[in-house]
Structures are given as C-alpha cells and as structure tokens.
Amino acid sequence: MRIGIIGLGRMGFNILLHLREQKHAVVAYNRSKDAVKKAEQAGAIPAYSLSQFCNSLPSPRIILLMVPAGLAVDAVLKGLKPHLSKGDIIIDGGNSNYVDSIRRAKALARSHVHYLDCGTSGGLYGARHGACLTIGGEKKSYSKLLPLWKALACPGGFLYCGPSGAGHYVKMAHNGIEYGLLQAYGEGFELLRKAPYRLRLDKIASTWSHGSVIRSWLLELAAEKLRTDSKLKKVSGKIGGGETGSWALQEAARRHVKMPVLSASLSARRASAAHDSVSGRLIAYIRNGFGGHEIAMRKKTK
Ligand SMILES: NC(=O)c1ccc[n+]([C@@H]2O[C@H](COP(=O)([O-])OP(=O)(O)OC[C@H]3O[C@@H](n4cnc5c(N)ncnc54)[C@H](OP(=O)(O)O)[C@@H]3O)[C@@H](O)[C@H]2O)c1
C-alpha cells in the first residue's frame, strides 16, 4: 500500500516508522520541513507541498492526518481540498472532537471525498509498534482499508465503531477514563509518599505491576519513572492537557451521565498549573511516558 501521512510529530513519525518496517510506501508531509527530511532518511517519499504530496499518491488516495485537534485539522483540510479527487479517503487519526469530525465528513462528502475519524490509543509506543484504533465513518471506506488497520494496529487492536464521529466519540470516552485512572494513581502515590514509613515508591509500583488488581500499563510507566526519581522530587506537578477530558465532561452533562471522577480529575489538572503536588508530579511523569507530553524539571528539590 502507499499511504500519505500529514503531521510528522511524535505520533505521525512513529507511525511512519511502523509502516515502513512493514514495507508499506509512505508519502510524508509536514508543515516544517526538517521533519520531512528526517522522514526521507527513514525511507519515506518526501513531499514539501500539499500538491507534491497529493501528486505522489495514487488515486484513490489514502491520507492519514496526525495533527492537533481543532484549527490545525481545518487548516490542513483547506490546503488539501484543491488537490483531492473523488474517492480519496482521509483519516483523522488525531484526538479531534467528534462533532468536528461529523462536520468535516459532511463537507468533504460534497466533493465525494470520504472521511474517517480514528481514535488512536497506545501513545508513542503504540504508534511505533502497533496502536489501538477505534474508527468511525462510512463502513465501505473502513472495509476498503482493512490492510491499513491491520498494519497500524496491534493484534486485536482495531474496531469499526459506527457512522461518522463514532471513532472520536469512543476516543473521547477513553480519555475520560484515562484522566480518572491517572488521578487515582497520583492520589494513591501521594498518600504513600506522605506515609509515616520510609516507603520505596518505585518498588511498590513495580511490585503492584505483578499480579495486583490495580496493575496496568500506566502503573508500569509510573514504576519506570519512579526508578529514577523515587521520591518524586525532580519533576514539576504541572500536568497539562485537559481538552479531551473537558469534551467528555460536556458530553456527559448533555447526556445526563454523572462523571464525578472525571470532574475531580479535570479540576485537579487545572489546579496543577498553579499548585504543585506529588500527585501531579506522578501524573506528569506517566503522561510523558506514554505520550511524550512535556514535563518541567524542578530547579530546587525539597
Ligand atoms: N502523543 C500521544 O500520546 C497521542 C496519542 C494519541 C493521539 N494523539 C493525537 O495525535 C495528534 C498528533 O499528536 P502528536 O503527539 O504527534 O503531536 P506533536 O508531536 O505536537 O505533532 C503535531 C504535528 O502536527 C503538525 N501541526 C501542528 N499544527 C499544525 C497546523 N496548524 N498545520 C499543519 N500542521 C500542524 C506539527 O507540525 P510542525 O512540526 O510544523 O509543528 C506536527 O507535525 C494529536 O491530535 C494528538 O492529540 C496523541
């Protein structure tokens, strides 16, 4: 298969490497040119403009977007539009709001271009070695791309969820769950850190990763970070992110679903911008571990 990728950031570049490893041809475009050069070195066909990008793809084109939600997706689609043809399939693999995805699919359908919304989970590791995908949009377009889903996902890691928006709706719920899980780990480890005992948090996280009912990949990542910062002293507790969680909470209100865990997690996340906490430090570390999300190291340690 020949696949075009737009957005060669942390996720897009790892996906490119994963597809190349499986001998798929990849046409690579990125807003800033350095990433395109790097992609060429990794065996991709470089494209320095959207017209060159589209000309390098056979019809019907398969195009994967891996750019931030919101304005970036609209900007890329606007730039692509004059170069697209009937039957092309665009996949938004980023964390877009599902309502935006429905709107985009409708607009592109007028030009007979198909639009699939694909929730991507598994962080940078998943992008590089096989992700978990929840896909929405026309079933016919989804079915045409079965070899691609198999190439992108880990075994058993993709699902057709329903019509336009369904894939990103599912990813929004996934992120709502993720926020709560992170907050729970953060709080639990803060309680451990403040215990009247000299507890080894790294060893606890690592032991809990073997057989405990709270074992998970998030906990394994926590254990890994705690190995180099066992008292959670080196990193700032500023967490970042929050957009998809707030969408999930708004959706919950609209659908009369009570989500107090998500609500508390979001409040804690927002408060973390101004108030450092042990809990926030662990969450920032874990997010860095799965998604490469930025962390700030603390200048002074207490
Ligand atoms: N990181 C994760 O763990 C993770 C997991 C699942 C899903 N996602 C989603 O996947 C998408 C990509 O995430 P990422 O972590 O790879 O982000 P990233 O490392 O920040 O990369 C973003 C990419 O988008 C491009 N971009 C940004 N604004 C643009 C614009 N206005 N027009 C054109 N291109 C633009 C950037 O180009 P430049 O190089 O020119 O800045 C870069 O290539 C996001 O929707 C994210 O929410 C991320």
The ligand as a MOL file (V3000), in Angstrom:
LIG
                    3D

  0  0  0     0  0            999 V3000
M  V30 BEGIN CTAB
M  V30 COUNTS 48 52 0 0 0
M  V30 BEGIN ATOM
M  V30 1 N 1.0510 11.9530 21.9190 0
M  V30 2 C 0.1700 10.9950 22.1510 0
M  V30 3 O 0.3430 10.1290 23.0080 0
M  V30 4 C -1.0910 10.8900 21.3460 0
M  V30 5 C -1.8310 9.7130 21.4330 0
M  V30 6 C -2.9870 9.5850 20.6790 0
M  V30 7 C -3.3930 10.6150 19.8560 0
M  V30 8 N -2.6530 11.7550 19.8080 0 CHG=1
M  V30 9 C -3.1240 12.8100 18.8960 0
M  V30 10 O -2.3840 12.7100 17.6880 0
M  V30 11 C -2.2220 14.0130 17.1010 0
M  V30 12 C -0.7360 14.3060 16.9500 0
M  V30 13 O -0.1490 14.2730 18.2520 0
M  V30 14 P 1.4220 14.3240 18.4830 0
M  V30 15 O 1.6390 13.8870 19.8760 0
M  V30 16 O 2.1400 13.6470 17.3770 0 CHG=-1
M  V30 17 O 1.6730 15.9050 18.3830 0
M  V30 18 P 3.0200 16.6970 18.0380 0
M  V30 19 O 4.2010 15.8860 18.3560 0
M  V30 20 O 2.8720 18.0200 18.6810 0
M  V30 21 O 2.9680 16.8800 16.4500 0
M  V30 22 C 1.9970 17.6930 15.8740 0
M  V30 23 C 2.1860 17.6750 14.3720 0
M  V30 24 O 1.1600 18.4620 13.7910 0
M  V30 25 C 1.7220 19.4840 12.9830 0
M  V30 26 N 0.9260 20.7050 13.0900 0
M  V30 27 C 0.6350 21.4030 14.2050 0
M  V30 28 N -0.1380 22.4580 13.9130 0
M  V30 29 C -0.3150 22.4410 12.5530 0
M  V30 30 C -1.0150 23.2670 11.6550 0
M  V30 31 N -1.6840 24.3440 12.0630 0
M  V30 32 N -0.9610 22.9460 10.3410 0
M  V30 33 C -0.2790 21.8720 9.9120 0
M  V30 34 N 0.3930 21.0390 10.7300 0
M  V30 35 C 0.3670 21.3230 12.0380 0
M  V30 36 C 3.1090 19.7050 13.5430 0
M  V30 37 O 3.9160 20.2760 12.5260 0
M  V30 38 P 5.2260 21.1480 12.8930 0
M  V30 39 O 6.3470 20.1580 13.0100 0
M  V30 40 O 5.3680 22.0580 11.7390 0
M  V30 41 O 4.9230 21.8790 14.1790 0
M  V30 42 C 3.5000 18.2740 13.9120 0
M  V30 43 O 3.9380 17.5560 12.8010 0
M  V30 44 C -2.9550 14.9720 18.0320 0
M  V30 45 O -4.2790 15.1240 17.6160 0
M  V30 46 C -2.9170 14.2330 19.3710 0
M  V30 47 O -3.9270 14.6460 20.2520 0
M  V30 48 C -1.5060 11.9180 20.5050 0
M  V30 END ATOM
M  V30 BEGIN BOND
M  V30 1 1 1 2
M  V30 2 2 2 3
M  V30 3 1 2 4
M  V30 4 1 4 5
M  V30 5 2 4 48
M  V30 6 2 5 6
M  V30 7 1 6 7
M  V30 8 2 7 8
M  V30 9 1 8 9
M  V30 10 1 8 48
M  V30 11 1 9 10
M  V30 12 1 9 46
M  V30 13 1 10 11
M  V30 14 1 11 12
M  V30 15 1 11 44
M  V30 16 1 12 13
M  V30 17 1 13 14
M  V30 18 2 14 15
M  V30 19 1 14 16
M  V30 20 1 14 17
M  V30 21 1 17 18
M  V30 22 2 18 19
M  V30 23 1 18 20
M  V30 24 1 18 21
M  V30 25 1 21 22
M  V30 26 1 22 23
M  V30 27 1 23 24
M  V30 28 1 23 42
M  V30 29 1 24 25
M  V30 30 1 25 26
M  V30 31 1 25 36
M  V30 32 1 26 27
M  V30 33 1 26 35
M  V30 34 2 27 28
M  V30 35 1 28 29
M  V30 36 1 29 30
M  V30 37 2 29 35
M  V30 38 1 30 31
M  V30 39 2 30 32
M  V30 40 1 32 33
M  V30 41 2 33 34
M  V30 42 1 34 35
M  V30 43 1 36 37
M  V30 44 1 36 42
M  V30 45 1 37 38
M  V30 46 2 38 39
M  V30 47 1 38 40
M  V30 48 1 38 41
M  V30 49 1 42 43
M  V30 50 1 44 45
M  V30 51 1 44 46
M  V30 52 1 46 47
M  V30 END BOND
M  V30 END CTAB
M  END
